[in-house]
Amino acid sequence: MRLENSLRARGFKVVSNPSGDYSFDMLAGKPGDVLAIKVLENLRHEKARKYVDDLRSLALSLDVVPLVACEEGIPEGSLVTYKGVPSLSLETVDKILNREEGPFVYFSKGGVYVKIRGDAVKRLRREKGMSLGDLSLKLGVTRRMVYEYEIGRSDATLEVAYKLVQLLGEEVVEKLNFKNITKYFMEQSGEGGREVQASRIVKDPLLKWLLTRLEEMGFLSRVLEKAPFNVAAKGQVGGKCKVVIKRSGSSEEETLTVDAAKICGSYALFINGEGLRLIGEREVRAPSRPENLDLKEIFKSAGSQ
């Protein structure tokens, strides 16, 4: 796949899923950037909603950037949010990889907007000796709106962004790159306490028992229906701790689970009737469901990820 080759050429380690049945086709990571990418023909794909719901859950649990890359239907150089997940054209993803970073243009319910660097607007306005009122007159907006731009509470329409660039320079608009897409996703994600813990959803008794133990330790867990693993969770065990959990299955799925965990900087935890197997820097095994099982010690024994 061309996208996979481009990622590797830019220094990303890539784990790919050739089947196409999961919510991600590839996980790509390098220091500072971990991407979970699903390639679709367009956002009207019959399974798009199910894929994207899973992709969002995975991203929030493992602190990765979810991306839907579409072959058609999204204007080049702009971002669409679908079910909370950033979606770009394949051409735009390729341009970002090649560091051809244009302005951060995105579609919202109210129209098309450009992300504004409020600190730059304020600094450059003052350098040019303009008051809030002066700039508002030149832009054709209210003083209050200019203030909203400067404190980062509002973005500009295409027309206003164009005027801002003409007046103050290109520094006033954010660039469309993975760093800013990550920030945008987290701002839009609305992660909070309304999530339903995975232990209340899964039916498997052994998996339910394990998830209940993790949730008692403060982990937030999410069920995944379109992934090689069943659950992704994060919490604190001497620092941030992320883990993907698999009710032992095929060797192919277990290999993909371990590879995905490495890319995401998380643990891989397998459970069956015979015991637990946790893979971090080291592999640790323990009996399943003993009353005195200390999961914190097992994580520490496996080493940090």
N, C-alpha and C positions, 0 to 999 in steps of 0.2 A: 504494500500500500504506500502511495506517495507520501501521505502525511506521516506515517511511521518512519519512513526514510528521512524525511525532513527533520523530525524530532531527534533522531539519532545523530544526524549531521550537526545539530546544534548542542550536542553534549548531553542529551537526555538519555537515561536508561529507560527502556520501554518493555513493559509486559503486555503482550497482546492476547486477545481472545479471538481465535479464528472462527469460532462457531457463530458469533453474532447474536447469540441468544441472551446475553447479559446486558445490564444497563450501561456497561462501559465496553467499548471495543479495545481500548488500551488505557493503561496507566503509565504515565511518563513522569519521571522525576529527575531533578538535579537540585543542588543546594539552592534553597529559596523558592523553588517552584515544583509543585506536584500537581499534575493535571489528570483528571479522569474524563476521558473523551468518548462520546458516543457519536458515530457518524450516521446520519439519516438522510434519506432523499429530500425530505422536507418535514416541517412540523405537523403536517397533516397525516403523517404515517400512522397506520392503524394502531400500532403499539406505542406510539410516541409518549402518551400520557403515562403508561405504566413504567416505561423505561426511565422517564424523567423524574417521576416520584421517587424511584429507587436511587437514582443518581444523586438527587438532592440529599436524601438520607445518608447515603454513603459519604458524601462530601462533608456534611456537618459533623459526622462522627469521627472522620479520619483527618479533618483539617486539610482537605485537598480542594482544588478548584474544579468544579464541574463545568464541562463545556459540551454543548451539542454543536457539532459541525455539520452544516446542511449543504447538500449539493445544489439546492435551488431554493428560492423563496425568501431569502434574506438579502437585502441590498448590500453590496460590497462596502466595506469600511464602516459598518454600523452594527450595533448590538440590539438584539431582541431578547426580552426575558420571557421564557415560557415555563409556567409552573414554578417560578422562582429560580430557574437555571439559566445562566447566560448562554445565548445561542448566536452563532456567527456563521457566515458563509465559509466554505472551505478555503476560498481565495483569501479571505481576511485572516484566517488562522495562519495561512502560509506567509502572508505579509508580516504578521507580528513575529513569527519565527525568524524572518529575515530582517527584523528590526526596521521595517518600513512602517513606522508608527504614525498614523494620522490622528486627528482629533477624536476624542471619545464621544461619538455620536450614538445616542440610544433612542429607541422607540418606547414611549410610555402611553398610558391611556389618554393623556392630555395632548399628545402630539409627539414631535421629534425634538430632542433636546441635546445640548452639548454640556458635558461636565466642565465646571468652571473651577479654576484655582483661586479661591477667594483671597488667600494671602497675597498672591501676585497682583490681583486687581487692586487691592488696597495700597500696596507698596508703589506700584507704577502710577496709580492715580495721584498719589501724594507727590511723587517725583516730578510729575508734570504740572503740579500746582493746581490741580482741579479739586473742587469740593464735591461732596456727594451730589449736590444739586447740579453742578456743572456737568458731571458725567451723566446724570439721569436725563438731562435735556438732550444731550448728544445721542443717547441711546433710545430716547423715546419711551422711557419707563419712569416709574416713580422713584423718589429718593429711597423710600422704604425697600424697593426691589433691589436697588444697588447695594444697600446695606445687607440684604439677604444674600446676595452673591458673595459679599466680602466675608461674611461669617460662615460660609459654606452650607447655608440652609436651603439654597435654591440654585438650580441650574438654569441656563439660558436657552431660549428658543434659537433655532438656526439663524434667524435674522439678527437677533440681538448679539449672539456670539460672533457673527461676522463683523458687526460694528465694533465690538470690543477688541477684536484682533486688529482691525484697521486703526483704532485709536491707541491701543496700548501694546500691541505686539502678540505674537503667537504664544508667549509664555503664560498667557492668562487661561489657556484651555488645557485640560488634562489630555494625556496621550492614551490611545487605546492599546494597552499592553497587558500582560498577564498580571502584573502587580496591581494595576488599577482595577482590572476585572475582579480580582480576588477581593479587594476592598469593597467594590460595588456589590458583589454577591453577599458578603457578610452584612452590609448595611441593609440589604433587601431581604435577608433570610428570615428575620423575625424569630430567631432561635430563642426559645423560652421554656417556661415550665408546663406548657400545655401538651407536650409530647406524651404519647402513651408508651409506657415502658414495655420492652419486648416480652418480658415474663408474663404479661397479661394477654399476649396475643398467641404465642407459640403453644402448640398442643403437646409436643413431645415432652414427657415427664422429666427425662434426664436433662434436657436442655432448659426446661423451665426451672428446675432446681438450681442449675448453675447460674442462670441469669438472675434469679432471686438473690443468690449469694453476692453476686457482683453489684446488684442494685443496692443491697444493704451496705455495701462499701462506698456508696455514693456515685456509682457509675450510671450514666445515661445510655441506654441501649436502644437500638432501632432494628426492627426486623427488615431484612432485605429479601425480596422475592425474585429478583433478577440478578443474582450474583452467585459466584461459586461457593460463597459462604453464607450462613444463615442470618448472622447478626453482626453488626458493627457497634462498638461501644467505646466510650472514653470516660476517664475518671482521674483520680489522683492516687498514685502509689509512690510516694517519695518524689513527686513531680508528676507532670502530665503523663498519662498512660492511655494508649489506644490499643484496641485489640479487635481482631476479626475472629469470629467463632464459627466453627463448623462441626455439625454432627457428622461424624466420620462417614465418608462416602467413597466415591471412586478415586483412584490414585491420581487421575488427571485433574480432578477438582482440587484435591489436596495440594498438588504441586502448584497450581495456579493461585491457591489461597496463600501459600507460603511466599511465592514470588510477589504477590500483590502486597502482602504485609511488609516485606522488605522495602519496596518502593515507597510505601506510605509511612515508614518509620513506626510500625506497630507490631504487636505480638500476633502470632497465629496460635489459636487455642482449639484443639480438637478434643472431642469427648465421645465416648461410646460406653457400652456396658462394662468394659474391662477397666477403663481408667481415663485420666486426663493426660494430654500431651501438649505442653506449652513450648513454643519455639520463639526465642529471642536471640540474643547472642549465643545462647546455649539451649539445648533441648532438655526439658525437665518433665519427668513422668510422675504421676501420682494416682492412687486408687480413686475411682469415682464414688462420690457420695459418702465418704466417711464423715461422721459428725464433727470430728476435730480437724478437718481440712483447713489449713491456713493459706488462703489464696494469696494474701500479701507476700508471704514468704516464698511461695512458688514463683511469683513474678520477680521478686528480688533474686532468686536463685537462677532464673533464666537470663539475667543481665538486662541492661537497658537497650532500648531500640531507638 
